């Protein structure tokens, strides 16, 4: 074996003085990703917009508007969950939605409310919170079936 082949063989050998690598950080220990943070903030703003629009729609067209507003809220919460693949993806728009609703339902200093005391608004708020909890606590996302259905292929 020539000295040239010995140098090649030694350069392929693993370094023994390198520190051992641990598993990659996940969850809250992972470094923050600016794109994901921007996505969550965008979902929260979109949740506030859907909350304001839902409050107006459910008040204008009571029975059908309430169902339409709840369906839009459910679509946003589930869409955020599917888009990010995390529970926080469903909770970020729910937080924006809830803050917008509390802001609209809160009284003004003069003592009057933006919206009157209606049963539809209460149903919209309670139904939206229930839908948000359901979307956030899904056990796992369902994926469309692809392939032949045989395992191992």
C-alpha positions as CSV (number, residue, x, y, z in Angstrom):
1,X,0.0,0.0,0.0
2,X,1.5,3.3,-1.0
3,X,1.5,6.4,1.1
4,X,-1.0,8.0,-1.2
5,X,-3.6,5.3,-0.6
6,X,-2.9,5.5,3.1
7,X,-3.8,9.2,3.0
8,X,-7.0,8.5,1.2
9,X,-8.0,5.8,3.6
10,X,-7.3,8.0,6.6
11,X,-9.3,10.9,5.2
12,X,-12.4,8.7,4.9
13,X,-12.2,7.6,8.5
14,X,-14.7,9.4,10.9
15,X,-13.3,12.0,13.1
16,X,-12.9,10.8,16.7
17,X,-12.5,14.2,18.3
18,X,-15.8,15.6,17.0
19,X,-18.6,16.1,19.6
20,X,-21.4,13.6,19.4
21,X,-24.5,14.9,17.6
22,X,-27.8,14.8,19.4
23,X,-31.2,14.5,17.8
24,X,-32.6,17.6,16.1
25,X,-34.7,19.9,18.3
26,X,-38.4,19.8,17.7
27,X,-41.4,21.5,19.2
28,X,-40.8,24.4,21.6
29,X,-37.1,23.6,21.7
30,X,-36.7,24.2,18.0
31,X,-35.4,27.5,16.8
32,X,-38.1,29.9,15.7
33,X,-38.8,29.9,12.0
34,X,-39.7,33.4,10.7
35,X,-41.9,32.1,7.9
36,X,-44.0,30.0,10.3
37,X,-44.3,32.9,12.7
38,X,-45.5,35.2,9.8
39,X,-47.9,32.4,8.8
40,X,-49.4,32.2,12.3
41,X,-49.8,36.0,12.5
42,X,-51.4,36.1,9.0
43,X,-53.9,33.3,10.2
44,X,-54.7,35.4,13.3
45,X,-55.4,38.5,11.2
46,X,-57.6,36.4,8.8
47,X,-59.4,35.0,11.8
48,X,-60.2,38.5,13.0
49,X,-61.5,39.4,9.5
50,X,-63.7,36.2,9.4
51,X,-65.0,37.0,13.0
52,X,-66.0,40.5,12.0
53,X,-67.6,39.4,8.8
54,X,-69.4,36.5,10.5
55,X,-70.8,38.9,13.1
56,X,-72.3,41.1,10.4
57,X,-73.6,38.2,8.3
58,X,-75.2,36.3,11.2
59,X,-77.0,39.5,12.3
60,X,-78.3,40.4,8.8
61,X,-79.6,36.9,7.8
62,X,-80.3,35.2,11.1
63,X,-80.8,31.5,10.5
64,X,-78.9,31.1,7.3
65,X,-76.3,33.7,8.1
66,X,-75.5,32.0,11.4
67,X,-74.8,28.7,9.6
68,X,-72.8,30.5,6.9
69,X,-70.7,32.3,9.5
70,X,-70.1,29.1,11.5
71,X,-69.1,27.3,8.3
72,X,-66.7,30.0,7.3
73,X,-65.1,29.9,10.8
74,X,-64.8,26.1,10.7
75,X,-63.3,26.3,7.2
76,X,-60.7,28.8,8.4
77,X,-59.8,26.8,11.6
78,X,-59.5,23.5,9.7
79,X,-57.7,25.1,6.8
80,X,-55.1,26.5,9.2
81,X,-54.7,23.1,10.8
82,X,-54.2,21.4,7.5
83,X,-51.9,24.2,6.1
84,X,-49.5,24.1,9.1
85,X,-50.0,20.5,10.2
86,X,-50.0,21.7,13.9
87,X,-52.6,22.4,16.5
88,X,-51.4,26.0,16.6
89,X,-52.5,26.3,13.0
90,X,-56.1,26.0,14.2
91,X,-55.6,28.0,17.3
92,X,-54.0,31.1,15.7
93,X,-57.1,32.0,13.6
94,X,-59.3,31.1,16.6
95,X,-57.5,33.6,18.8
96,X,-57.8,36.4,16.2
97,X,-61.5,35.5,15.7
98,X,-62.1,35.5,19.5
99,X,-60.4,38.8,20.0
100,X,-62.4,40.4,17.2
101,X,-65.6,39.1,18.7
102,X,-64.8,40.3,22.2
103,X,-63.9,43.7,20.8
104,X,-67.2,43.9,19.0
105,X,-69.3,42.6,22.0
106,X,-67.6,44.9,24.5
107,X,-69.5,47.9,25.5
108,X,-68.4,51.5,24.7
109,X,-67.7,54.0,27.5
110,X,-71.1,55.6,26.7
111,X,-72.8,52.4,27.8
112,X,-74.1,51.2,24.5
113,X,-73.0,48.1,22.5
114,X,-72.0,47.7,18.9
115,X,-74.5,44.8,18.6
116,X,-77.6,44.3,20.6
117,X,-78.2,41.4,22.9
118,X,-79.2,38.7,20.4
119,X,-79.3,35.0,20.7
120,X,-77.7,34.6,17.3
121,X,-74.5,36.4,18.4
122,X,-74.3,34.2,21.5
123,X,-74.8,31.1,19.3
124,X,-72.1,32.3,16.9
125,X,-69.6,32.9,19.7
126,X,-70.2,29.6,21.5
127,X,-70.5,27.6,18.3
128,X,-67.3,29.1,16.9
129,X,-65.4,28.3,20.1
130,X,-66.6,24.7,20.0
131,X,-65.6,24.4,16.3
132,X,-62.2,25.8,17.1
133,X,-61.6,23.3,19.9
134,X,-62.7,20.5,17.7
135,X,-60.4,21.5,14.9
136,X,-57.5,22.0,17.3
137,X,-57.9,18.6,19.0
138,X,-58.1,16.4,15.9
139,X,-56.0,13.4,16.6
140,X,-54.4,13.3,13.2
141,X,-55.2,14.7,9.8
142,X,-56.8,12.4,7.2
143,X,-54.9,12.1,4.0
144,X,-56.3,10.9,0.7
145,X,-55.7,7.3,-0.2
146,X,-53.1,7.0,-2.8
147,X,-51.8,3.8,-4.3
148,X,-53.2,0.3,-4.4
149,X,-54.0,0.0,-0.7
150,X,-51.5,-2.8,-0.2
151,X,-49.1,-2.3,2.6
152,X,-45.4,-2.3,1.8
153,X,-45.7,-0.9,-1.7
